[in-house]
Amino acid sequence: MTYAASVLIRKVRDLISDSEAPFRWQSDPVTTPGDPGEFGASMVDWLNEAAASMFESHPEFYYVDEVVTTPPSELYSSNDTLTTTQTGQKLLINYVAYRCLSRDNEDPETLQMASRFLELYGMGV
């Protein structure tokens, strides 16, 4: 199936309780030169990171209609789309949730949640 990055990001926001504006985590990469954003990387960057890692370990997550031999296209905004399986979608969501929550390293409960999302991602990859 093909998923818009914005749909995956919305699901991540629901998981990490960041579903009301103003959002804590930015969706799209910063386009202003020299402005790294609040925490640097964005959710789209982390989707790209996870998709590349998943393709290396399990290219079958991208076998939707045919065998795929090239890595997934890089996402440049939350309007871009990514084709993956339903399992692949869940893994991408878990990875981005982990990356967001791991930035909140002052709260032990938040770090524990981040670890759970990383564990779910790791079990699939």
C-alpha positions in Angstrom: 0.0 0.0 0.0 1.0 3.6 -0.5 1.0 5.8 2.5 1.3 9.6 2.7 4.0 10.6 5.1 1.5 12.9 6.7 -0.7 9.8 7.6 2.2 8.0 9.2 3.1 11.2 11.1 -0.4 11.7 12.3 -0.4 8.1 13.7 2.9 8.8 15.4 1.5 12.0 16.9 -1.5 10.0 18.3 0.9 7.5 19.9 3.1 10.2 21.5 0.3 12.6 22.5 1.4 15.3 20.2 -1.9 15.6 18.2 -2.8 19.3 18.9 -1.2 22.4 17.5 1.2 23.8 18.2 3.0 20.5 17.7 6.1 19.8 19.7 7.7 17.8 16.9 8.1 19.2 13.4 6.7 17.3 10.5 8.8 18.5 7.6 12.5 19.2 7.3 13.5 22.8 8.0 13.9 24.7 4.7 15.5 27.8 6.1 19.3 27.6 5.8 21.1 27.5 9.1 17.9 26.9 11.1 18.1 23.4 12.5 14.6 23.6 14.2 13.9 22.9 17.8 15.6 19.5 17.8 17.2 19.3 14.4 15.8 16.4 12.5 12.2 16.1 11.7 9.7 13.3 11.6 10.2 13.0 7.8 13.9 12.7 8.3 13.3 9.8 10.8 10.9 8.1 8.4 13.7 8.2 5.8 16.1 6.8 8.3 13.8 3.9 9.2 12.8 3.2 5.6 16.5 2.9 4.6 17.3 0.6 7.5 14.2 -1.6 6.9 15.1 -1.9 3.2 18.6 -3.1 4.1 17.4 -5.8 6.5 14.0 -6.7 5.0 13.4 -5.5 1.4 10.2 -7.6 1.5 8.5 -4.8 3.4 8.5 -3.1 0.0 7.2 -6.1 -2.0 3.7 -4.8 -2.4 3.0 -5.5 -6.1 6.3 -6.7 -7.3 9.8 -7.6 -6.2 11.7 -4.4 -5.5 15.4 -4.1 -6.0 16.0 -0.4 -5.2 15.6 1.4 -1.9 12.5 3.5 -1.3 12.5 7.0 -2.5 13.5 9.6 0.0 10.7 11.7 1.4 11.2 15.5 1.3 7.9 16.6 2.9 4.9 15.2 4.7 3.0 15.4 1.4 5.3 12.7 -0.1 4.3 9.1 -0.2 5.9 5.8 0.6 4.9 2.3 -0.5 5.3 -0.4 2.0 3.4 -3.3 3.6 1.1 -2.9 6.6 3.9 -4.4 8.8 6.3 -1.9 7.3 4.0 1.0 8.1 3.8 -0.1 11.8 7.6 -0.4 12.0 8.0 3.1 10.6 5.6 4.5 13.1 7.3 2.8 16.0 10.7 4.1 14.9 9.6 7.7 14.6 7.8 7.6 17.9 11.0 6.2 19.5 13.1 9.1 17.9 10.7 11.7 19.1 10.4 10.4 22.7 14.1 9.7 23.1 14.7 13.4 22.8 12.8 13.9 26.0 15.6 12.3 28.1 14.8 14.0 31.4 11.6 12.1 32.1 12.1 8.4 33.0 8.6 7.4 32.0 9.1 9.0 28.6 12.4 7.2 28.1 10.7 4.0 29.1 8.0 4.6 26.4 10.7 5.4 23.9 12.5 2.1 24.7 9.3 0.2 24.1 8.8 1.8 20.7 12.4 1.0 19.8 11.9 -2.6 21.0 8.8 -3.0 18.8 10.7 -1.6 15.9 13.7 -3.9 16.6 11.5 -7.0 16.8 10.2 -6.4 13.3 13.5 -5.5 11.7 
